């Protein structure tokens, strides 16, 4: 806390001592009044005797409004006892140094302040009042609180990350040892196995973090919905938009990571690849610089094949963006398609087992790729772009998508003359894919809600409270559990449970283990499993269970309610 007199230069203090008493008082009054801090004096009955300009700025009251009034005017009602204690200390001749408390400004704002209070004595040494210096520390308190919150969050994240890294390191070391033994036995496959090891390691890591990461995203998304529903202020609306944008961005990062390691599920549907390329050409014409020409060279006789169109579109777009970046805003991108026999392809890819393949190419006449870089372009996180301009995931994602389709990809490039990427996809019969797609088409019929009891289990407390709130508001009775064992005990002890909503990653007993135990008592029990990532084996078991369904995280609360409504309508 600053003391105006202590801060006064010695030369000025010397000048003050040469003044008359009246001039000295005027000089000291000017120093007090020019202070940035609030400087106030009061008597022992708490009546204000002086009120400087700093006090006017801090509290909003003028000197005319406060002099002669009780200082309790700016003390919150719940803190009035502080004034009693302060006056007791002053009567004993004691100072109060750097006392942090709260005061109320004229406009009702609550201010965090630091007070230094000194007793004022008459010539006989009797305490007759007090002088107080108040400094606004509201901003400092806000920063301290934010810093503490951030420190706590970072510490928790670091702890969680260290635990996950330790667990994943052991798994990766085991996998690495197994791969190295196989490499020793098959020297001819050494280069291919090394690349597979990199890809599978990233896939394992992506699968491990996806569940926890999507849990966090789901809580953010849910509370964004609460804010939107209950408040309509402009700043809240802006904050909600930021939260939603962040959630979508985070979910996209998860999908990118899962795509790199081939962990994300695919949905194959019959597609016309030429049509996909034509759509991309139209998109690129409108979004790329006009100085870049987009050229199509398509084989009109291509058959429809089964692909995941969304993932394939992502792969093509990633290649087109790379081509654009390689040309510095001027050049030609060619999108082409054709067919090749599997036998001709086996000279380069020994595991090309299909009779025929369809190929897609993306070519540019940009700067090309150096020989030393060419063999690394599909490695995750490898990039030749400057820091901040590329994640190094783009081509790794393309590689993962192509492998998901049982296909192959190669690249040719010459420095200064351009680059061409070719994707080879097997001509798997579109008829089978279409037949499967038609068999999955059903018309959802949602009946009016009826009273039902839902067993809700999640180890994330905020997520549990949020979903409980939404389900209750939808008219359902809700029983909550924080782990699989507690959920199982609730099911055993309570009758009339109509449905369970279980997080797959519950502690003690997983959601799947808990449900299987519940099935022994109630084979017809319906369940919704919520998870950000589901291993293939468990996913297959759930899909083969007639009474089970899956809700992928992150999801909105209303999506859970809608799914439960639809399931309950079939009971």
C-alpha positions in Angstrom: 0.0 0.0 0.0 1.4 3.4 -1.0 1.9 6.1 1.6 1.7 9.5 -0.1 4.1 11.1 2.4 6.7 8.3 2.1 6.6 8.7 -1.7 7.2 12.5 -1.5 10.7 13.3 -2.6 13.1 14.6 0.1 13.5 17.9 -1.7 9.7 18.5 -1.5 9.7 17.4 2.1 12.4 20.0 2.8 10.3 22.6 1.1 7.3 21.7 3.2 9.2 22.1 6.4 10.0 25.7 5.4 6.3 26.6 5.0 4.0 28.2 7.5 1.6 25.8 9.3 -1.2 27.0 7.0 0.8 26.5 3.9 2.0 23.1 5.1 -1.6 22.0 5.7 -2.6 23.2 2.2 0.3 21.4 0.7 -0.4 18.1 2.4 -4.1 18.4 1.5 -3.1 18.8 -2.1 -0.9 15.7 -1.9 -3.8 13.7 -0.4 -6.3 14.9 -2.9 -4.1 14.1 -5.9 -3.5 10.5 -4.8 -4.9 7.7 -7.0 -5.9 5.8 -3.8 -9.0 6.6 -1.8 -7.9 8.5 1.3 -10.7 9.0 3.9 -10.8 10.2 7.5 -13.6 9.5 10.1 -14.3 9.9 13.8 -14.8 7.1 16.3 -18.5 7.1 15.5 -17.7 6.1 11.9 -18.7 9.6 10.6 -16.8 10.6 7.5 -14.7 13.9 8.0 -12.8 14.0 4.7 -13.1 12.3 1.3 -10.5 12.8 -1.4 -10.8 12.7 -5.2 -9.5 9.1 -5.3 -12.4 8.1 -3.0 -14.8 9.8 -5.4 -13.4 7.9 -8.3 -13.4 4.5 -6.5 -16.7 4.6 -4.8 -18.7 7.0 -7.0 -19.8 9.3 -4.1 -18.8 12.9 -4.0 -17.3 14.5 -1.0 -20.5 16.4 -0.4 -22.4 13.2 -0.4 -20.2 11.4 2.1 -18.8 14.0 4.5 -21.0 14.0 7.6 -22.4 10.5 6.7 -21.6 7.1 8.2 -18.8 5.1 6.5 -21.2 2.1 6.8 -22.9 3.5 3.7 -20.2 1.7 1.6 -20.0 -1.4 3.7 -22.1 -4.5 2.7 -24.7 -5.4 5.4 -23.1 -8.8 6.0 -19.8 -7.1 6.8 -20.9 -4.4 9.2 -19.3 -6.2 12.1 -15.9 -5.5 10.4 -16.4 -1.8 11.2 -17.0 -2.6 14.9 -13.8 -4.6 15.1 -11.8 -2.0 13.2 -13.0 0.8 15.6 -12.0 -1.4 18.6 -8.5 -1.8 17.2 -8.2 2.0 16.6 -9.3 2.9 20.2 -6.4 0.8 21.4 -4.1 2.8 19.2 -3.5 -0.1 16.8 -3.1 0.1 13.0 -4.9 -2.1 10.5 -2.5 -3.0 7.6 -3.5 -4.4 4.2 -6.9 -5.6 5.3 -8.6 -7.2 2.2 -12.4 -6.9 2.2 -15.4 -5.9 0.1 -17.1 -2.5 -0.2 -20.1 -1.3 -2.3 -19.9 1.6 -4.8 -22.7 4.1 -5.4 -23.9 2.1 -8.5 -24.1 -1.1 -6.5 -20.9 -2.7 -7.7 -19.1 -4.8 -5.1 -15.4 -3.9 -5.0 -12.5 -5.9 -3.6 -10.3 -3.4 -1.7 -7.2 -3.4 0.5 -7.4 -1.1 3.5 -4.7 0.5 5.6 -6.2 2.3 8.6 -4.3 4.4 11.1 -5.5 6.0 14.4 -5.6 9.9 14.5 -4.6 11.2 18.0 -5.0 14.7 19.5 -2.1 16.5 21.3 -2.7 14.4 24.5 -2.3 11.1 22.7 -6.0 10.3 22.8 -7.4 8.6 19.7 -10.1 10.8 18.2 -10.5 9.3 14.7 -8.9 7.3 11.9 -7.4 7.9 8.5 -7.9 5.2 5.9 -6.3 4.4 2.5 -8.3 2.1 0.3 -7.0 0.6 -2.9 -9.2 -1.2 -5.5 -7.9 -4.8 -5.9 -10.9 -6.1 -7.8 -8.9 -6.8 -11.0 -6.1 -8.4 -9.0 -8.6 -10.7 -7.3 -10.1 -11.7 -10.6 -6.7 -12.5 -12.0 -5.7 -14.4 -8.9 -8.9 -16.5 -9.1 -8.4 -17.1 -12.8 -4.8 -18.1 -12.3 -5.7 -20.5 -9.5 -8.4 -22.1 -11.6 -6.0 -22.4 -14.5 -3.3 -23.8 -12.3 -5.6 -26.4 -10.8 -6.9 -27.4 -14.3 -3.4 -27.7 -15.7 -2.2 -29.7 -12.7 -5.1 -32.1 -13.2 -4.6 -32.3 -16.9 -0.9 -33.0 -16.4 -1.6 -35.7 -13.9 -4.2 -37.3 -16.2 -1.8 -37.1 -19.2 1.1 -38.6 -17.2 -1.1 -41.6 -16.2 -2.3 -42.1 -19.8 1.2 -41.8 -21.2 2.5 -44.4 -18.7 -0.3 -46.8 -19.5 0.0 -46.3 -23.3 3.8 -46.5 -23.2 3.7 -50.0 -21.7 1.2 -51.1 -24.4 3.3 -49.5 -27.2 6.5 -51.2 -25.9 4.8 -54.5 -25.9 3.5 -54.0 -29.5 6.9 -52.7 -30.6 8.7 -55.8 -29.2 6.2 -58.1 -31.1 6.7 -56.1 -34.3 10.5 -56.3 -34.1 10.4 -60.1 -33.7 8.3 -60.3 -36.8 10.6 -58.0 -38.7 13.6 -60.3 -37.8 11.7 -63.1 -39.4 10.6 -61.2 -42.5 13.4 -59.0 -43.7 11.8 -58.4 -47.0 8.9 -56.6 -45.3 11.0 -54.4 -43.1 10.1 -51.0 -44.6 6.4 -51.8 -44.8 6.3 -53.0 -41.2 8.1 -49.8 -40.0 5.4 -47.7 -41.6 2.6 -49.9 -40.2 4.1 -49.5 -36.7 3.9 -45.7 -36.9 0.3 -45.8 -38.1 -0.8 -48.3 -35.5 0.9 -46.5 -32.7 -1.0 -43.3 -33.5 -4.2 -45.3 -33.8 -3.7 -46.8 -30.3 -3.0 -43.4 -28.8 -6.1 -41.8 -30.6 -8.4 -44.6 -29.4 -7.1 -44.2 -25.8 -7.7 -40.4 -25.6 -10.9 -40.2 -27.6 -13.2 -41.4 -24.8 -11.9 -38.9 -22.2 -11.7 -36.0 -24.7 -15.2 -36.6 -25.9 -16.5 -36.7 -22.3 -15.1 -33.2 -21.8 -16.6 -32.0 -25.1 -20.0 -33.5 -24.1 -20.2 -31.5 -20.9 -19.3 -28.3 -22.6 -21.9 -28.9 -25.3 -24.6 -29.7 -22.7 -24.0 -26.7 -20.6 -24.0 -24.5 -23.8 -27.5 -25.8 -24.4 -28.5 -24.8 -20.8 -27.2 -21.3 -21.3 -29.0 -20.9 -24.6 -32.3 -22.0 -23.1 -32.3 -19.9 -20.0 -30.5 -16.6 -20.9 -30.7 -14.4 -24.0 -28.2 -11.6 -23.3 -25.9 -10.7 -26.2 -22.7 -11.6 -24.4 -24.1 -15.0 -23.4 -25.1 -15.6 -27.0 -21.5 -14.8 -28.1 -20.1 -17.1 -25.4 -22.4 -19.9 -26.4 -21.3 -19.6 -30.0 -17.6 -19.8 -29.0 -18.3 -22.9 -26.9 -20.2 -24.6 -29.7 -17.5 -23.7 -32.3 -14.8 -25.0 -29.9 -16.7 -28.3 -29.4 -17.1 -28.8 -33.1 -13.4 -28.0 -33.6 -12.4 -30.4 -30.8 -14.6 -33.2 -32.2 -13.0 -32.7 -35.6 -9.6 -33.1 -34.1 -10.7 -36.4 -32.5 -12.0 -37.6 -35.9 -8.7 -36.6 -37.5 -6.7 -38.6 -34.9 -9.0 -41.6 -35.3 -8.8 -41.4 -39.1 -5.0 -41.4 -38.9 -5.0 -44.7 -36.9 -8.0 -46.2 -38.8 -10.0 -46.3 -35.6 -13.1 -44.4 -36.7 -16.0 -46.6 -38.0 -17.0 -46.3 -41.7 -20.4 -46.3 -43.4 -20.1 -47.8 -46.9 -22.7 -46.7 -49.5 -22.8 -47.0 -53.3 -21.3 -43.9 -54.9 -20.5 -42.5 -58.3 -16.8 -41.4 -57.9 -17.0 -39.2 -61.0 -19.9 -37.3 -59.4 -17.8 -36.8 -56.3 -15.0 -35.4 -58.3 -17.3 -33.1 -60.3 -18.7 -31.8 -57.0 -15.2 -31.1 -55.8 -14.3 -29.2 -59.0 -17.4 -27.0 -58.5 -16.4 -26.4 -54.9 -12.8 -25.6 -55.8 -13.8 -23.2 -58.6 -15.7 -21.1 -56.0 -13.2 -21.2 -53.2 -9.7 -21.4 -54.7 -8.0 -18.3 -56.3 -9.3 -17.6 -59.8 -5.6 -17.9 -61.0 -5.8 -21.7 -60.4 -7.4 -23.7 -63.1 -9.4 -26.8 -62.2 -9.4 -29.5 -64.9 -11.4 -32.8 -65.0 -10.3 -35.9 -66.9 -12.8 -38.6 -66.0 -13.5 -42.1 -67.4 -17.2 -42.1 -68.1 -17.5 -45.9 -67.9 -16.6 -46.2 -64.2 -19.0 -48.4 -62.2 -20.5 -47.4 -58.9 -18.6 -48.8 -55.9 -19.1 -49.0 -52.2 -17.3 -46.2 -50.3 -17.7 -44.0 -47.2 -18.4 -40.8 -49.3 -17.8 -38.4 -46.4 -14.4 -39.9 -45.6 -13.4 -40.2 -49.3 -14.5 -36.5 -49.9 -12.2 -35.6 -47.0 -9.3 -37.4 -48.6 -9.8 -35.7 -51.9 -10.2 -32.3 -50.4 -7.0 -32.7 -48.3 -5.1 -33.6 -51.5 -6.6 -30.6 -53.4 -5.6 -28.2 -50.5 -2.0 -29.6 -50.6 -2.0 -29.0 -54.4 -3.2 -25.4 -54.0 -0.5 -24.7 -51.3 2.2 -26.1 -53.6 1.4 -23.7 -56.4 1.6 -20.3 -54.6 -1.7 -19.2 -56.1 -1.1 -19.8 -59.8 -1.3 -23.1 -61.7 -3.5 -26.1 -62.7 -5.1 -28.8 -60.6 -6.2 -31.9 -62.5 -8.8 -34.3 -61.0 -8.9 -37.6 -63.0 -10.3 -41.1 -62.7 -9.9 -44.5 -64.4 -9.7 -48.3 -64.0 -6.8 -50.7 -63.5 -6.7 -54.5 -63.3 -5.6 -56.0 -60.0 -2.9 -58.0 -61.6 -1.2 -54.9 -63.0 -1.4 -53.2 -59.6 0.2 -56.2 -57.8 3.6 -55.2 -59.2 3.6 -52.3 -56.8 1.2 -53.5 -54.1 1.6 -57.3 -53.4 -1.7 -57.4 -51.4 -3.9 -56.1 -54.2 -6.3 -59.0 -54.0 -9.3 -57.7 -56.0 -9.7 -58.3 -59.7 -10.2 -54.7 -60.6 -9.5 -51.3 -59.0 -10.8 -47.8 -59.7 -8.3 -45.0 -59.4 -8.5 -41.3 -58.6 -5.7 -38.8 -59.1 -5.0 -35.3 -58.0 -2.2 -33.6 -59.9 -0.7 -30.1 -59.8 2.1 -28.3 -61.6 3.5 -26.7 -58.5 7.0 -26.8 -56.9 7.1 -30.6 -56.4 8.5 -32.6 -53.5 12.1 -33.3 -52.8 13.3 -36.9 -52.9 14.3 -37.0 -49.3 10.8 -35.8 -48.2 8.8 -37.9 -50.6 9.0 -41.1 -48.6 7.8 -39.4 -45.4 4.8 -37.5 -46.7 2.3 -40.0 -45.2 3.9 -39.9 -41.7 1.6 -38.4 -39.0 2.7 -34.9 -37.9 5.4 -34.6 -40.6 5.1 -31.3 -42.5 7.3 -29.2 -44.6 5.2 -26.1 -44.0 6.3 -23.3 -41.6 5.3 -23.5 -37.9 1.6 -22.7 -37.4 0.7 -23.4 -41.1 0.2 -27.1 -41.1 -0.6 -29.9 -38.5 1.1 -32.7 -40.5 -2.1 -34.7 -40.3 -3.5 -34.0 -43.8 -1.8 -36.7 -45.8 -1.7 -39.1 -42.9 -5.5 -38.8 -42.7 -5.6 -39.5 -46.5 -3.5 -42.6 -46.0 -5.8 -43.9 -43.2 -8.9 -43.3 -45.2 -7.5 -45.2 -48.2 -6.5 -48.1 -46.0 -9.9 -48.2 -44.5 -11.3 -48.8 -48.0 -8.8 -51.7 -48.5 -7.1 -49.5 -51.1 -3.6 -48.1 -51.9 -2.1 -44.7 -52.5 1.1 -43.6 -54.2 2.8 -40.4 -55.1 5.0 -39.2 -57.9 6.8 -35.8 -57.9 9.6 -34.0 -59.6 11.1 -30.9 -58.2 9.8 -27.8 -60.0 7.4 -29.8 -62.2 4.6 -30.8 -59.9 3.1 -33.7 -58.0 0.5 -36.4 -58.6 -1.3 -38.5 -55.9 -3.2 -41.6 -57.0 -5.7 -43.5 -54.9 -6.7 -47.0 -55.9 -10.0 -48.4 -54.6 -11.3 -52.0 -55.0 -14.4 -52.4 -57.2 -16.4 -54.0 -54.5 -20.0 -54.6 -55.8 -22.3 -51.6 -55.1 -25.3 -54.0 -55.4 -24.5 -55.6 -52.0 -23.9 -52.3 -50.4 -27.2 -51.0 -51.7 -29.1 -54.1 -50.5 -27.6 -53.7 -47.1 -28.5 -50.0 -47.0 -32.1 -50.7 -48.0 -32.5 -53.2 -45.2 -31.4 -50.7 -42.7 -34.0 -48.1 -43.7 -36.8 -47.9 -41.1 -39.4 -45.3 -40.4 -39.0 -44.0 -36.8 -42.3 -43.6 -35.0 -42.1 -41.7 -31.7 -45.1 -42.0 -29.5 -46.1 -39.5 -26.8 -44.0 -39.8 -23.7 -45.2 -41.9 -20.8 -44.0 -42.1 -17.3 -40.9 -44.3 -17.1 -37.9 -44.8 -14.8 -34.4 -44.4 -16.3 -31.2 -45.7 -14.6 -28.5 -43.2 -15.6 -24.8 -44.0 -14.9 -21.8 -41.8 -15.7 -18.5 -41.2 -13.8 -18.4 -37.5 -14.9 -20.3 -35.7 -12.1 -21.2 -32.6 -14.3 -22.4 -34.8 -17.1 -24.5 -36.9 -14.7 -26.2 -33.9 -13.2 -26.8 -32.3 -16.6 -28.4 -35.4 -18.2 -30.5 -36.1 -15.0 -31.9 -32.5 -15.2 -32.9 -32.9 -18.9 -34.4 -36.3 -18.4 -36.5 -35.1 -15.4 -37.6 -32.1 -17.4 -38.8 -34.5 -20.1 -41.0 -36.3 -17.6 -38.8 -39.3 -16.7 -38.0 -40.5 -13.2 -34.2 -40.8 -12.9 -31.9 -43.0 -10.7 -28.3 -42.0 -10.9 -25.0 -44.0 -10.4 -21.4 -43.0 -10.6 -19.8 -46.4 -11.4 -20.8 -49.7 -12.8 -21.0 -51.5 -9.4 -23.4 -48.8 -8.0 -25.5 -49.0 -11.2 -25.8 -52.8 -10.8 -26.7 -52.5 -7.1 -29.5 -49.9 -7.9 -30.9 -52.3 -10.6 -31.0 -55.2 -8.1 -32.5 -53.1 -5.3 -35.1 -51.1 -7.2 -38.0 -52.6 -9.2 -39.6 -51.0 -12.2 -36.5 -49.7 -14.0 -37.6 -49.4 -17.7 -34.2 -48.5 -19.3 -30.5 -47.9 -18.5 -28.3 -45.2 -20.0 -24.7 -46.3 -19.3 -21.3 -44.8 -20.1 -19.1 -47.5 -21.4 -16.0 -46.3 -19.5 -17.5 -46.6 -16.0 -15.1 -47.5 -13.1 -15.3 -50.7 -11.0 -17.5 -52.3 -13.7 -17.6 -51.1 -17.3 -21.0 -50.1 -18.7 -21.0 -53.3 -20.8 -20.2 -55.6 -17.8 -22.8 -53.9 -15.6 -25.4 -54.3 -18.3 -24.6 -58.0 -18.9 -25.1 -58.6 -15.1 -28.5 -56.7 -15.2 -29.6 -58.9 -18.1 -29.5 -61.9 -15.9 -32.3 -60.5 -13.8 -34.1 -58.7 -16.7 -33.4 -60.1 -20.2 -35.7 -57.5 -21.8 -34.0 -54.5 -20.2 -33.3 -51.8 -22.8 -30.0 -49.9 -22.7 -28.3 -47.0 -24.4 -24.5 -47.0 -24.3 -22.9 -43.5 -24.4 -19.2 -43.3 -25.4 -16.8 -41.2 -27.4 -15.0 -44.3 -28.6 -16.0 -48.0 -28.7 -13.6 -50.8 -29.4 -14.5 -53.0 -32.4 -15.2 -56.2 -30.4 -17.5 -54.5 -27.9 -19.2 -52.5 -30.7 -20.0 -55.7 -32.5 -21.5 -57.3 -29.3 -23.7 -54.2 -28.7 -24.9 -54.2 -32.3 -25.8 -57.9 -32.0 -27.8 -57.2 -28.8 -31.5 -56.4 -29.8 -32.2 -54.4 -26.6 -29.0 -52.2 -26.9 -28.4 -49.0 -28.7 -25.4 -46.6 -29.0 -25.2 -42.8 -28.6 -21.9 -41.3 -29.7 -20.3 -38.5 -27.6 -20.4 -35.6 -27.9 -24.1 -35.4 -28.1 -26.7 -32.8 -27.1 -29.0 -33.5 -24.2 -32.0 -33.3 -26.5 -30.5 -36.1 -28.6 -30.5 -38.4 -25.6 -34.1 -37.5 -24.7 -35.2 -38.1 -28.4 -33.5 -41.5 -28.5 -35.1 -42.6 -25.2 -38.5 -41.3 -26.4 -38.1 -43.4 -29.6 -37.0 -46.5 -27.7 -39.8 -46.2 -25.1 -42.3 -45.8 -27.9 -41.5 -49.4 -29.0 -42.2 -51.0 -25.6 
